[in-house]
């Protein structure tokens, strides 16, 4: 395959440019029918556009042409496991075939990301209820950890002394990740406005830097004191050992000297509702702020596959800027979607807490795991916000301290910065109460980050 053409294909995959990718594939089809890497790329393309059976055919062809390339097997295994999770066919059959492919990919031992291969393999074994085998794969993955995985949940679970509890924690984490997957915003079918309200001061501060960034707030600093609590109300209804869980998290008085747990989740909030009076009143400084409209280039998509054994994955899925839709739950009600995964989370927690209780290491690991899903649920009375969130995770060394709070002798705030890609902000609407909006607009255009600036039409009385 021509090097220049191969680079173009890779660039299209990395930028999620499916239109250009489709054009390149159709243009060069005839000259690459016997090229295994070509069929692998086609499989990746079909995977992205959700033509899963065409993707499988392409991976099958790649393996037929080159049975010694590890990533062809792992890509096909990832595809089959995804089809199984989505219940597109007999899931146990798909999972078993995926396990065979993971085994072959591992035996070849030329894979570019052994950590992810073993983790994905362990997840499929969890889905097959082969808990011990899954735990062994997760443990083996730690032997290949690089800096990306240092201090990760996988590393922490490995330190748990009890093998039985350790494997149950792996399984809990797997179901939490599967549950969180249900909340991902689908850009190919959901076409809502994605808006973020802010003050003028906050807007200017963000965009005035050469490398503008948003600051995601640590969940310990969120304004709503009930944040993260809704899921525990649900646990109280659907778990046998929820009282033990409440004690671990200090949600009652059963432990007098409760250790305050480290929170590693960071959040940025958006609304999927159209610009309206209520949102301006609550989050747009009562008409004296601004609202930013984002396109999908600001957010990441959750896909991960490899091109060859010598190259890194197109993207890794440890901690990306994924957008999640918040689910609003009425008191006493079951989650609307992700029911099966939520029930599995409850079962896993009950199994862990049946015998293990009061261990500080266990509390820290459980906090890390449950923070993956705790901020996806809110009370039903907040439903008019139609909220979506970026939720990222960082260990303390990677978090930043807001120095302004230190200077004012206030409690310092932790934040996590994320870059603002070019052309990711479509519009900024300036509130009707903002003075000298034309002057502000010139500054916003000067930053080069904003396509259009408009005056909001929403009147604030």
Secondary structure, DSSP 8 states (H G I E B T S, - for coil): --HHHHHHHHHHHHHT-HHHHHHHHHHSSGGGTT-HHHHHHHHHHHHHTT-HHHHHHHHHHHHHH-TT-HHHHHHHHHHHHHHHHTTSS-HHHHHHHHHHHHHHHHHHT--S-HHHHHHHHHHHHHHTT-HHHHHHHHHHHGGG--GGGTT-HHHHHHT-S-HHHHHHHHHHHHHHHHHHHTTB--TTT----EEEEEEHHHHHHHHTSTT-EEEEEEGGG-S-TTTTTHHHHHHHHH-SSHHHHHHHTT-SSS-SS-------EEEEEEE-S-S-HHHHHHHSGGGTEEEEEE-GGGS-------S-TTS--S---SS---EEE-EEE-TT---SS-HHHHHHHHHHHHHHHTT--S-HHHHHHHHHHHHHHHTTEEEGGGGGG-EEEEEEE--GGG-EE-HHHHHTTS---EEEEEE--TT-EEEEEE-TT-TTHHHHHHHHHHTT-EEEEEE------
